[in-house]
Amino acid sequence: EPPMVLDVSDLGLTMADLQKPIPTDALSLESSGYQSTSRLPSVDDEGCYWVENADDLDVTLRIPGLRGQPAACLSVLFSTTTVSVTAFGRVVWSCIQMGISDPDDCSFLTEDGEGMVPVIQLNIKKRDEGERWGGYILQVGEDSI
C-alpha cells in the first residue's frame, strides 16, 4: 500500500511553527467529579461536586444533613487546609481539603435547594497555581452532621 499523502499547505504552517513551545495557557485542563459529604465510608451521597482548573476549584455542596436549614443562616469559614460550614454561627459540617488554599481569595454563596437541602457554592483559590488536587474533600470533619 503506498503511503498516504496529505496536502496541508493551505494551513500556512512552517516547520519552525511546529517546533515552537506550546503556551502553558493552551494546556489548561479542567477536571471534575463527585465525592461524598458523609463521614460514613459506606455512604456515598455524591453531595460534593467539584470542578478543578489550574488556579482554583468550584465546589457545589448539597449536604443531606443540612436538610431544612435556611440558606440565609449558613456561612462558610475558610482556612488554608479546611473549610467549615456554619448554621446560625455553629459549625455543622467541615472537611480537610486535598490541597492548600488562599483563604483570603475564597468565596461562597448559598441558596435554597431541592428537597429543602440548601446549596452551598464555594470558589477555592489554590495557593500554588497549577498544582493538581484531583478532588476536593480529603476527609470529612468529625463535627459534621
C-alpha positions as a Markdown table, in Angstrom:
| # | Residue | x | y | z |
|---|---|---|---|---|
| 1 | Glu | 0.0 | 0.0 | 0.0 |
| 2 | Pro | 1.5 | 3.4 | -0.9 |
| 3 | Pro | 1.9 | 5.9 | 1.9 |
| 4 | Met | -0.9 | 8.4 | 2.3 |
| 5 | Val | -0.1 | 11.9 | 1.3 |
| 6 | Leu | -1.9 | 14.9 | 2.8 |
| 7 | Asp | -1.6 | 18.4 | 1.4 |
| 8 | Val | -1.7 | 20.9 | 4.4 |
| 9 | Ser | -0.1 | 23.8 | 2.5 |
| 10 | Asp | -3.3 | 25.8 | 2.9 |
| 11 | Leu | -2.7 | 25.9 | 6.7 |
| 12 | Gly | 0.3 | 28.2 | 6.2 |
| 13 | Leu | 2.4 | 26.4 | 8.8 |
| 14 | Thr | 6.2 | 26.0 | 8.6 |
| 15 | Met | 8.5 | 23.5 | 10.4 |
| 16 | Ala | 9.6 | 26.4 | 12.6 |
| 17 | Asp | 5.9 | 26.9 | 13.7 |
| 18 | Leu | 5.8 | 23.2 | 14.7 |
| 19 | Gln | 8.9 | 23.5 | 16.8 |
| 20 | Lys | 7.7 | 26.4 | 19.0 |
| 21 | Pro | 6.8 | 25.6 | 22.6 |
| 22 | Ile | 3.1 | 25.3 | 23.3 |
| 23 | Pro | 1.9 | 28.2 | 25.5 |
| 24 | Thr | 1.0 | 27.0 | 29.0 |
| 25 | Asp | -2.4 | 28.6 | 29.0 |
| 26 | Ala | -3.3 | 26.4 | 25.9 |
| 27 | Leu | -2.8 | 23.4 | 28.2 |
| 28 | Ser | -5.3 | 24.4 | 30.9 |
| 29 | Leu | -7.1 | 21.2 | 31.7 |
| 30 | Glu | -10.3 | 21.1 | 33.6 |
| 31 | Ser | -11.3 | 18.0 | 35.7 |
| 32 | Ser | -14.4 | 17.3 | 37.7 |
| 33 | Gly | -16.1 | 14.7 | 39.9 |
| 34 | Tyr | -18.3 | 13.8 | 42.8 |
| 35 | Gln | -17.4 | 13.0 | 46.4 |
| 36 | Ser | -19.4 | 12.1 | 49.4 |
| 37 | Thr | -20.1 | 14.6 | 52.2 |
| 38 | Ser | -20.7 | 11.8 | 54.8 |
| 39 | Arg | -18.2 | 10.7 | 57.4 |
| 40 | Leu | -19.6 | 7.1 | 57.0 |
| 41 | Pro | -17.4 | 5.2 | 54.4 |
| 42 | Ser | -20.5 | 3.1 | 53.4 |
| 43 | Val | -22.5 | 6.2 | 52.4 |
| 44 | Asp | -21.8 | 7.9 | 49.1 |
| 45 | Asp | -24.2 | 10.7 | 48.8 |
| 46 | Glu | -22.4 | 12.5 | 46.0 |
| 47 | Gly | -23.1 | 15.7 | 47.9 |
| 48 | Cys | -19.9 | 17.4 | 46.7 |
| 49 | Tyr | -19.4 | 18.2 | 43.0 |
| 50 | Trp | -16.1 | 19.8 | 42.2 |
| 51 | Val | -14.6 | 21.3 | 39.0 |
| 52 | Glu | -10.8 | 21.9 | 39.1 |
| 53 | Asn | -8.9 | 24.4 | 37.0 |
| 54 | Ala | -5.2 | 25.3 | 37.2 |
| 55 | Asp | -5.7 | 28.1 | 39.8 |
| 56 | Asp | -9.0 | 27.2 | 41.6 |
| 57 | Leu | -11.8 | 24.8 | 42.3 |
| 58 | Asp | -15.5 | 25.5 | 42.0 |
| 59 | Val | -17.3 | 23.3 | 44.6 |
| 60 | Thr | -21.1 | 22.7 | 45.0 |
| 61 | Leu | -22.1 | 21.2 | 48.3 |
| 62 | Arg | -25.5 | 19.6 | 48.8 |
| 63 | Ile | -25.2 | 18.1 | 52.3 |
| 64 | Pro | -28.2 | 15.9 | 53.2 |
| 65 | Gly | -27.6 | 16.5 | 56.9 |
| 66 | Leu | -28.4 | 20.2 | 56.4 |
| 67 | Arg | -32.0 | 19.5 | 55.2 |
| 68 | Gly | -34.4 | 22.1 | 56.5 |
| 69 | Gln | -31.7 | 24.7 | 57.2 |
| 70 | Pro | -32.5 | 28.0 | 55.5 |
| 71 | Ala | -29.7 | 29.0 | 53.1 |
| 72 | Ala | -29.6 | 32.5 | 54.7 |
| 73 | Cys | -28.5 | 31.1 | 58.0 |
| 74 | Leu | -25.4 | 29.3 | 56.5 |
| 75 | Ser | -21.9 | 30.7 | 56.4 |
| 76 | Val | -18.5 | 29.3 | 55.4 |
| 77 | Leu | -15.2 | 29.7 | 57.3 |
| 78 | Phe | -12.1 | 29.2 | 55.2 |
| 79 | Ser | -8.5 | 28.3 | 56.3 |
| 80 | Thr | -5.5 | 27.2 | 54.3 |
| 81 | Thr | -6.4 | 23.4 | 54.7 |
| 82 | Thr | -10.0 | 23.3 | 55.8 |
| 83 | Val | -13.5 | 24.6 | 55.2 |
| 84 | Ser | -16.2 | 24.8 | 57.8 |
| 85 | Val | -20.0 | 25.3 | 57.2 |
| 86 | Thr | -21.9 | 27.0 | 60.0 |
| 87 | Ala | -25.6 | 27.3 | 60.6 |
| 88 | Phe | -26.7 | 30.1 | 62.9 |
| 89 | Gly | -23.0 | 30.5 | 63.9 |
| 90 | Arg | -22.4 | 26.9 | 64.9 |
| 91 | Val | -20.2 | 24.5 | 62.8 |
| 92 | Val | -22.3 | 21.8 | 61.4 |
| 93 | Trp | -20.0 | 20.4 | 58.7 |
| 94 | Ser | -16.3 | 20.6 | 57.9 |
| 95 | Cys | -13.7 | 19.0 | 55.8 |
| 96 | Ile | -9.9 | 18.8 | 55.2 |
| 97 | Gln | -9.1 | 19.9 | 51.6 |
| 98 | Met | -6.9 | 17.9 | 49.3 |
| 99 | Gly | -4.6 | 20.9 | 48.9 |
| 100 | Ile | -3.6 | 24.3 | 50.3 |
| 101 | Ser | -5.8 | 27.2 | 49.5 |
| 102 | Asp | -5.5 | 31.0 | 49.8 |
| 103 | Pro | -8.4 | 31.7 | 52.3 |
| 104 | Asp | -8.4 | 35.5 | 51.6 |
| 105 | Asp | -9.3 | 34.7 | 47.9 |
| 106 | Cys | -12.0 | 32.1 | 48.6 |
| 107 | Ser | -15.7 | 32.9 | 48.5 |
| 108 | Phe | -19.1 | 31.3 | 48.9 |
| 109 | Leu | -22.8 | 31.7 | 48.0 |
| 110 | Thr | -25.8 | 29.9 | 49.5 |
| 111 | Glu | -29.2 | 29.3 | 48.1 |
| 112 | Asp | -32.3 | 27.2 | 48.9 |
| 113 | Gly | -32.2 | 23.9 | 47.0 |
| 114 | Glu | -34.5 | 21.0 | 46.0 |
| 115 | Gly | -35.9 | 18.8 | 48.8 |
| 116 | Met | -35.1 | 21.5 | 51.4 |
| 117 | Val | -31.4 | 20.8 | 51.1 |
| 118 | Pro | -29.5 | 24.1 | 50.8 |
| 119 | Val | -26.9 | 24.5 | 48.1 |
| 120 | Ile | -23.5 | 25.9 | 49.0 |
| 121 | Gln | -21.3 | 27.2 | 46.2 |
| 122 | Leu | -17.6 | 27.6 | 47.0 |
| 123 | Asn | -14.8 | 29.1 | 45.0 |
| 124 | Ile | -11.5 | 27.8 | 46.4 |
| 125 | Lys | -8.4 | 29.7 | 45.2 |
| 126 | Lys | -5.3 | 27.5 | 45.2 |
| 127 | Arg | -2.2 | 28.8 | 47.0 |
| 128 | Asp | 0.0 | 27.1 | 44.4 |
| 129 | Glu | -1.4 | 27.7 | 41.0 |
| 130 | Gly | -1.0 | 24.8 | 38.6 |
| 131 | Glu | -1.0 | 22.2 | 41.4 |
| 132 | Arg | -3.5 | 19.4 | 40.8 |
| 133 | Trp | -5.6 | 18.3 | 43.7 |
| 134 | Gly | -7.6 | 15.6 | 41.9 |
| 135 | Gly | -10.7 | 16.3 | 44.1 |
| 136 | Tyr | -11.8 | 18.5 | 47.0 |
| 137 | Ile | -12.5 | 16.5 | 50.1 |
| 138 | Leu | -9.6 | 14.7 | 51.7 |
| 139 | Gln | -11.5 | 13.9 | 54.9 |
| 140 | Val | -14.9 | 15.0 | 56.3 |
| 141 | Gly | -14.6 | 16.5 | 59.8 |
| 142 | Glu | -15.7 | 14.9 | 63.0 |
| 143 | Asp | -18.1 | 17.7 | 63.8 |
| 144 | Ser | -20.1 | 17.0 | 60.7 |
| 145 | Ile | -23.8 | 16.1 | 60.9 |
